[in-house]
């Protein structure tokens, strides 16, 4: 499975941003729609869906969200990478 990249943005008056949870929910909905349209099971899409469900249900989500928002408040760019490795999800935050 390819990794899932979520790039949250800090909201300002001029620019609407999105937190990690909002981006994950958006990707989840997009993925679900694709799965429902596709009659054949596409394994990579199913893996992506599983990784997003895992992230949204994870107790780590709130910590990841808070950490990313701290970085955004400091003016840094944030990238959350979600991996599904042997049935287990892993998350990694990188900043620029």
QUIFENSUL-V641028 format. One record per residue. N is the residue number from 1. SS is DSSP state (hx for helix, st for strand, lp for the rest). NEAR is the number of other ideal C-beta (glycine too) atoms within 8 Angstrom. D_LAST is the distance of its C-alpha to the last C-alpha in whole Angstrom. Layout:
n=N ss=SS near=NEAR d_last=D_LAST
n=N ss=SS near=NEAR d_last=D_LAST
This chain:
n=1 ss=lp near=8 d_last=25
n=2 ss=lp near=5 d_last=22
n=3 ss=lp near=7 d_last=19
n=4 ss=st near=10 d_last=18
n=5 ss=st near=8 d_last=14
n=6 ss=st near=12 d_last=14
n=7 ss=lp near=9 d_last=11
n=8 ss=lp near=15 d_last=13
n=9 ss=lp near=9 d_last=13
n=10 ss=lp near=9 d_last=14
n=11 ss=lp near=6 d_last=18
n=12 ss=lp near=6 d_last=19
n=13 ss=lp near=3 d_last=23
n=14 ss=lp near=3 d_last=22
n=15 ss=lp near=8 d_last=19
n=16 ss=lp near=5 d_last=20
n=17 ss=lp near=10 d_last=17
n=18 ss=lp near=8 d_last=18
n=19 ss=lp near=10 d_last=17
n=20 ss=hx near=12 d_last=16
n=21 ss=hx near=9 d_last=20
n=22 ss=hx near=9 d_last=21
n=23 ss=hx near=12 d_last=19
n=24 ss=hx near=14 d_last=21
n=25 ss=hx near=9 d_last=24
n=26 ss=hx near=9 d_last=24
n=27 ss=hx near=12 d_last=23
n=28 ss=hx near=12 d_last=26
n=29 ss=hx near=8 d_last=28
n=30 ss=hx near=8 d_last=27
n=31 ss=hx near=12 d_last=28
n=32 ss=hx near=9 d_last=31
n=33 ss=hx near=8 d_last=32
n=34 ss=hx near=9 d_last=32
n=35 ss=hx near=11 d_last=34
n=36 ss=hx near=6 d_last=36
n=37 ss=hx near=5 d_last=37
n=38 ss=lp near=9 d_last=37
n=39 ss=lp near=2 d_last=40
n=40 ss=lp near=4 d_last=39
n=41 ss=lp near=5 d_last=37
n=42 ss=lp near=8 d_last=34
n=43 ss=hx near=6 d_last=32
n=44 ss=hx near=8 d_last=29
n=45 ss=hx near=11 d_last=29
n=46 ss=hx near=10 d_last=31
n=47 ss=hx near=10 d_last=28
n=48 ss=hx near=14 d_last=25
n=49 ss=hx near=12 d_last=27
n=50 ss=hx near=10 d_last=28
n=51 ss=hx near=14 d_last=24
n=52 ss=hx near=14 d_last=24
n=53 ss=hx near=9 d_last=27
n=54 ss=hx near=10 d_last=26
n=55 ss=hx near=12 d_last=23
n=56 ss=hx near=11 d_last=25
n=57 ss=hx near=6 d_last=27
n=58 ss=lp near=9 d_last=25
n=59 ss=lp near=5 d_last=25
n=60 ss=hx near=7 d_last=22
n=61 ss=hx near=13 d_last=21
n=62 ss=hx near=7 d_last=21
n=63 ss=hx near=8 d_last=19
n=64 ss=hx near=12 d_last=16
n=65 ss=hx near=11 d_last=17
n=66 ss=hx near=8 d_last=17
n=67 ss=hx near=9 d_last=14
n=68 ss=hx near=14 d_last=12
n=69 ss=hx near=11 d_last=14
n=70 ss=hx near=8 d_last=13
n=71 ss=hx near=11 d_last=9
n=72 ss=hx near=13 d_last=10
n=73 ss=hx near=7 d_last=13
n=74 ss=lp near=6 d_last=11
n=75 ss=lp near=4 d_last=9
n=76 ss=lp near=8 d_last=6
n=77 ss=lp near=6 d_last=5
n=78 ss=st near=12 d_last=7
n=79 ss=st near=11 d_last=9
n=80 ss=st near=14 d_last=12
n=81 ss=st near=12 d_last=14
n=82 ss=st near=15 d_last=17
n=83 ss=st near=11 d_last=20
n=84 ss=st near=13 d_last=24
n=85 ss=st near=7 d_last=25
n=86 ss=lp near=3 d_last=29
n=87 ss=lp near=4 d_last=29
n=88 ss=st near=6 d_last=27
n=89 ss=st near=12 d_last=23
n=90 ss=st near=8 d_last=20
n=91 ss=st near=12 d_last=17
n=92 ss=st near=7 d_last=13
n=93 ss=st near=12 d_last=10
n=94 ss=st near=7 d_last=7
n=95 ss=st near=8 d_last=4
n=96 ss=lp near=5 d_last=0
